[in-house]
Amino acid sequence: MTQDAQLAEARMRFIFTIRSRGVTDTRVLQAMEKIDRRAFVTGIFADRAYEDMPLPIACGQTISQPSVVALMTEALQVGPRDKVLEIGTGSGYQAAILSQLARRVYTVERHRTLAQGAQSVFDRLGLTNVTAMVTDGSHGLPDLAPFDRIIVTAAAEDPPGPLLAQLRIGGIMMVPVGQSDTVQTLIRVIRREDGYEYEELRAVRFVPLIEGLGQ
Ligand code: SAH
């Protein structure tokens, strides 16, 4: 088999694995098919981009497990008119998937190297509705609020108050909650007119949300 044929087969198996983890939303599956995870993994781990595993990226961080990206995206129920905020750009992969489903995506990262790396992949792939910014995401992006959807891809001890405040009424936020390095729970928050509704979805494991900017 040629290398191209091998890669194509690996990408088909990749989608099959994601479906087998229970993801059924065709818009999400199409986005996962279209956005090549290999573009977001560099160096020695690039060959493992189609495995359903988190992998190391720069600054001691990780690109999330693709089936977790798919399940979180599905649970976020993103619509084509939505303005979405992601906290924790990392490689940019999750934001790129969201760019296929939303009107506009803002993703924030505390490490400048990661934000710049992600933005250059967005540019290379021609993803014009997603912007990576360097800032401490625990404060959200007050100037651009409210958001229809917010997704936090680092674990917080509690859903950060500023993010709850920046969620539109009727909006949905996904956030892994728990102590760092122990099992965390993925929470879905829905903002109602009279308060917030919390739902526990599943156990997950993310790197911690850290306050302040990185190196
Ligand atoms: N969504 C990423 C994976 C996220 S890993 C992807 O698709 O590849 C979590 C990221 O959150 C790390 O890059 C980490 O640097 C970042 N992070 C942690 N605390 C943060 C904070 N307060 N503000 C912004 N980014 C933060």
Residues whose N, C-alpha, C, O or C-beta is under 5 A from the ligand:
A	BS01	SAH	Q61 T62 I63 S64 I87 G88 T89 G90 S91 G92 Y93 Q94 V108 E109 R110 H111 T135 D136 G137 S138 T153 A154 V207 P208 L209 I210 E211 G212
